[in-house]
Amino acid sequence: GQKGRLLLSSLPGEQYDFSISTVTPVVLSKEGRSYFRVEAILEQPSARLRPGMEGVARIDAGARGLIWVITHRFIDWMRLLAWAWM
């Protein structure tokens, strides 16, 4: 259900808004980066789109504060440790 924006290499002046429908549990690693296979539904389909077109999609994941980014892994680990002791 998350929203995002798609930019295609062959149509550089156009942006396509979409919403995610399915995330497949497959991770691809290329050039030191991880990629996830995702299926999405375009908000406004276009007749100009063709199979095999490539581009970049960005998903709006929300904003987090710097403190949260730095400390969330440690805090999650502490919660898990406290739960294991109980």
PyMOL CGO cylinders between C-alpha atoms (Angstrom):
from pymol import cmd
from pymol.cgo import CYLINDER

trace = [
    CYLINDER, 0.00, 0.00, 0.00, 2.99, 2.35, 0.16, 0.3, 1, 1, 1, 1, 1, 1,
    CYLINDER, 2.99, 2.35, 0.16, 3.16, 5.04, -2.49, 0.3, 1, 1, 1, 1, 1, 1,
    CYLINDER, 3.16, 5.04, -2.49, 6.04, 5.85, -4.81, 0.3, 1, 1, 1, 1, 1, 1,
    CYLINDER, 6.04, 5.85, -4.81, 7.13, 7.42, -8.07, 0.3, 1, 1, 1, 1, 1, 1,
    CYLINDER, 7.13, 7.42, -8.07, 8.52, 5.78, -11.24, 0.3, 1, 1, 1, 1, 1, 1,
    CYLINDER, 8.52, 5.78, -11.24, 10.87, 7.47, -13.70, 0.3, 1, 1, 1, 1, 1, 1,
    CYLINDER, 10.87, 7.47, -13.70, 11.60, 5.64, -16.97, 0.3, 1, 1, 1, 1, 1, 1,
    CYLINDER, 11.60, 5.64, -16.97, 14.80, 6.00, -19.00, 0.3, 1, 1, 1, 1, 1, 1,
    CYLINDER, 14.80, 6.00, -19.00, 12.91, 6.16, -22.30, 0.3, 1, 1, 1, 1, 1, 1,
    CYLINDER, 12.91, 6.16, -22.30, 10.39, 8.76, -21.05, 0.3, 1, 1, 1, 1, 1, 1,
    CYLINDER, 10.39, 8.76, -21.05, 12.56, 11.13, -18.98, 0.3, 1, 1, 1, 1, 1, 1,
    CYLINDER, 12.56, 11.13, -18.98, 10.04, 13.96, -18.77, 0.3, 1, 1, 1, 1, 1, 1,
    CYLINDER, 10.04, 13.96, -18.77, 7.26, 11.90, -17.23, 0.3, 1, 1, 1, 1, 1, 1,
    CYLINDER, 7.26, 11.90, -17.23, 6.69, 10.58, -13.71, 0.3, 1, 1, 1, 1, 1, 1,
    CYLINDER, 6.69, 10.58, -13.71, 4.27, 7.81, -12.84, 0.3, 1, 1, 1, 1, 1, 1,
    CYLINDER, 4.27, 7.81, -12.84, 2.79, 7.51, -9.36, 0.3, 1, 1, 1, 1, 1, 1,
    CYLINDER, 2.79, 7.51, -9.36, 2.12, 4.01, -8.08, 0.3, 1, 1, 1, 1, 1, 1,
    CYLINDER, 2.12, 4.01, -8.08, 1.14, 2.02, -5.00, 0.3, 1, 1, 1, 1, 1, 1,
    CYLINDER, 1.14, 2.02, -5.00, 2.78, -1.26, -4.00, 0.3, 1, 1, 1, 1, 1, 1,
    CYLINDER, 2.78, -1.26, -4.00, 0.61, -4.35, -4.22, 0.3, 1, 1, 1, 1, 1, 1,
    CYLINDER, 0.61, -4.35, -4.22, 3.08, -7.22, -3.53, 0.3, 1, 1, 1, 1, 1, 1,
    CYLINDER, 3.08, -7.22, -3.53, 6.65, -7.61, -2.25, 0.3, 1, 1, 1, 1, 1, 1,
    CYLINDER, 6.65, -7.61, -2.25, 8.25, -10.88, -3.36, 0.3, 1, 1, 1, 1, 1, 1,
    CYLINDER, 8.25, -10.88, -3.36, 10.75, -12.36, -0.87, 0.3, 1, 1, 1, 1, 1, 1,
    CYLINDER, 10.75, -12.36, -0.87, 13.63, -12.31, -3.38, 0.3, 1, 1, 1, 1, 1, 1,
    CYLINDER, 13.63, -12.31, -3.38, 16.68, -10.09, -2.94, 0.3, 1, 1, 1, 1, 1, 1,
    CYLINDER, 16.68, -10.09, -2.94, 18.99, -9.31, -5.87, 0.3, 1, 1, 1, 1, 1, 1,
    CYLINDER, 18.99, -9.31, -5.87, 22.49, -8.00, -5.29, 0.3, 1, 1, 1, 1, 1, 1,
    CYLINDER, 22.49, -8.00, -5.29, 24.19, -5.98, -8.02, 0.3, 1, 1, 1, 1, 1, 1,
    CYLINDER, 24.19, -5.98, -8.02, 27.13, -3.61, -7.81, 0.3, 1, 1, 1, 1, 1, 1,
    CYLINDER, 27.13, -3.61, -7.81, 27.15, -3.69, -4.00, 0.3, 1, 1, 1, 1, 1, 1,
    CYLINDER, 27.15, -3.69, -4.00, 23.47, -2.78, -3.65, 0.3, 1, 1, 1, 1, 1, 1,
    CYLINDER, 23.47, -2.78, -3.65, 20.43, -4.84, -2.73, 0.3, 1, 1, 1, 1, 1, 1,
    CYLINDER, 20.43, -4.84, -2.73, 17.28, -4.79, -4.84, 0.3, 1, 1, 1, 1, 1, 1,
    CYLINDER, 17.28, -4.79, -4.84, 13.85, -6.22, -4.03, 0.3, 1, 1, 1, 1, 1, 1,
    CYLINDER, 13.85, -6.22, -4.03, 11.31, -7.49, -6.53, 0.3, 1, 1, 1, 1, 1, 1,
    CYLINDER, 11.31, -7.49, -6.53, 8.08, -5.52, -6.05, 0.3, 1, 1, 1, 1, 1, 1,
    CYLINDER, 8.08, -5.52, -6.05, 4.77, -5.44, -7.90, 0.3, 1, 1, 1, 1, 1, 1,
    CYLINDER, 4.77, -5.44, -7.90, 2.92, -2.15, -8.07, 0.3, 1, 1, 1, 1, 1, 1,
    CYLINDER, 2.92, -2.15, -8.07, -0.22, -0.65, -9.56, 0.3, 1, 1, 1, 1, 1, 1,
    CYLINDER, -0.22, -0.65, -9.56, 0.07, 2.60, -11.53, 0.3, 1, 1, 1, 1, 1, 1,
    CYLINDER, 0.07, 2.60, -11.53, -2.30, 5.35, -10.42, 0.3, 1, 1, 1, 1, 1, 1,
    CYLINDER, -2.30, 5.35, -10.42, -2.80, 6.54, -14.02, 0.3, 1, 1, 1, 1, 1, 1,
    CYLINDER, -2.80, 6.54, -14.02, -1.72, 3.97, -16.65, 0.3, 1, 1, 1, 1, 1, 1,
    CYLINDER, -1.72, 3.97, -16.65, -0.36, 5.30, -19.94, 0.3, 1, 1, 1, 1, 1, 1,
    CYLINDER, -0.36, 5.30, -19.94, -0.60, 3.87, -23.45, 0.3, 1, 1, 1, 1, 1, 1,
    CYLINDER, -0.60, 3.87, -23.45, 3.05, 4.86, -23.97, 0.3, 1, 1, 1, 1, 1, 1,
    CYLINDER, 3.05, 4.86, -23.97, 4.32, 2.17, -21.57, 0.3, 1, 1, 1, 1, 1, 1,
    CYLINDER, 4.32, 2.17, -21.57, 5.76, -1.00, -23.12, 0.3, 1, 1, 1, 1, 1, 1,
    CYLINDER, 5.76, -1.00, -23.12, 7.13, -4.28, -21.74, 0.3, 1, 1, 1, 1, 1, 1,
    CYLINDER, 7.13, -4.28, -21.74, 10.87, -4.18, -21.07, 0.3, 1, 1, 1, 1, 1, 1,
    CYLINDER, 10.87, -4.18, -21.07, 11.09, -0.47, -20.23, 0.3, 1, 1, 1, 1, 1, 1,
    CYLINDER, 11.09, -0.47, -20.23, 13.58, 0.26, -17.46, 0.3, 1, 1, 1, 1, 1, 1,
    CYLINDER, 13.58, 0.26, -17.46, 13.86, 3.04, -14.96, 0.3, 1, 1, 1, 1, 1, 1,
    CYLINDER, 13.86, 3.04, -14.96, 14.11, 3.93, -11.31, 0.3, 1, 1, 1, 1, 1, 1,
    CYLINDER, 14.11, 3.93, -11.31, 11.36, 3.79, -8.71, 0.3, 1, 1, 1, 1, 1, 1,
    CYLINDER, 11.36, 3.79, -8.71, 11.46, 5.56, -5.35, 0.3, 1, 1, 1, 1, 1, 1,
    CYLINDER, 11.46, 5.56, -5.35, 9.19, 4.54, -2.51, 0.3, 1, 1, 1, 1, 1, 1,
    CYLINDER, 9.19, 4.54, -2.51, 8.06, 7.09, 0.06, 0.3, 1, 1, 1, 1, 1, 1,
    CYLINDER, 8.06, 7.09, 0.06, 9.21, 5.48, 3.30, 0.3, 1, 1, 1, 1, 1, 1,
    CYLINDER, 9.21, 5.48, 3.30, 8.64, 8.46, 5.57, 0.3, 1, 1, 1, 1, 1, 1,
    CYLINDER, 8.64, 8.46, 5.57, 11.05, 10.62, 7.52, 0.3, 1, 1, 1, 1, 1, 1,
    CYLINDER, 11.05, 10.62, 7.52, 12.91, 9.59, 10.67, 0.3, 1, 1, 1, 1, 1, 1,
    CYLINDER, 12.91, 9.59, 10.67, 14.86, 11.72, 13.10, 0.3, 1, 1, 1, 1, 1, 1,
    CYLINDER, 14.86, 11.72, 13.10, 18.65, 11.42, 13.30, 0.3, 1, 1, 1, 1, 1, 1,
    CYLINDER, 18.65, 11.42, 13.30, 18.51, 10.05, 16.86, 0.3, 1, 1, 1, 1, 1, 1,
    CYLINDER, 18.51, 10.05, 16.86, 16.13, 7.27, 15.75, 0.3, 1, 1, 1, 1, 1, 1,
    CYLINDER, 16.13, 7.27, 15.75, 18.38, 6.34, 12.80, 0.3, 1, 1, 1, 1, 1, 1,
    CYLINDER, 18.38, 6.34, 12.80, 21.42, 6.08, 15.05, 0.3, 1, 1, 1, 1, 1, 1,
    CYLINDER, 21.42, 6.08, 15.05, 19.81, 4.24, 18.01, 0.3, 1, 1, 1, 1, 1, 1,
    CYLINDER, 19.81, 4.24, 18.01, 16.95, 2.09, 16.69, 0.3, 1, 1, 1, 1, 1, 1,
    CYLINDER, 16.95, 2.09, 16.69, 19.02, -1.10, 16.21, 0.3, 1, 1, 1, 1, 1, 1,
    CYLINDER, 19.02, -1.10, 16.21, 20.39, -0.95, 19.74, 0.3, 1, 1, 1, 1, 1, 1,
    CYLINDER, 20.39, -0.95, 19.74, 16.97, -0.23, 21.23, 0.3, 1, 1, 1, 1, 1, 1,
    CYLINDER, 16.97, -0.23, 21.23, 15.42, -3.13, 19.30, 0.3, 1, 1, 1, 1, 1, 1,
    CYLINDER, 15.42, -3.13, 19.30, 18.20, -5.42, 20.54, 0.3, 1, 1, 1, 1, 1, 1,
    CYLINDER, 18.20, -5.42, 20.54, 17.59, -4.29, 24.15, 0.3, 1, 1, 1, 1, 1, 1,
    CYLINDER, 17.59, -4.29, 24.15, 13.84, -4.97, 23.79, 0.3, 1, 1, 1, 1, 1, 1,
    CYLINDER, 13.84, -4.97, 23.79, 14.53, -8.46, 22.47, 0.3, 1, 1, 1, 1, 1, 1,
    CYLINDER, 14.53, -8.46, 22.47, 16.98, -9.14, 25.30, 0.3, 1, 1, 1, 1, 1, 1,
    CYLINDER, 16.98, -9.14, 25.30, 14.48, -7.93, 27.93, 0.3, 1, 1, 1, 1, 1, 1,
    CYLINDER, 14.48, -7.93, 27.93, 11.75, -10.07, 26.38, 0.3, 1, 1, 1, 1, 1, 1,
    CYLINDER, 11.75, -10.07, 26.38, 14.02, -13.13, 26.43, 0.3, 1, 1, 1, 1, 1, 1,
    CYLINDER, 14.02, -13.13, 26.43, 14.73, -12.65, 30.16, 0.3, 1, 1, 1, 1, 1, 1,
    CYLINDER, 14.73, -12.65, 30.16, 11.04, -12.46, 31.06, 0.3, 1, 1, 1, 1, 1, 1,
]
cmd.load_cgo(trace, "trace")
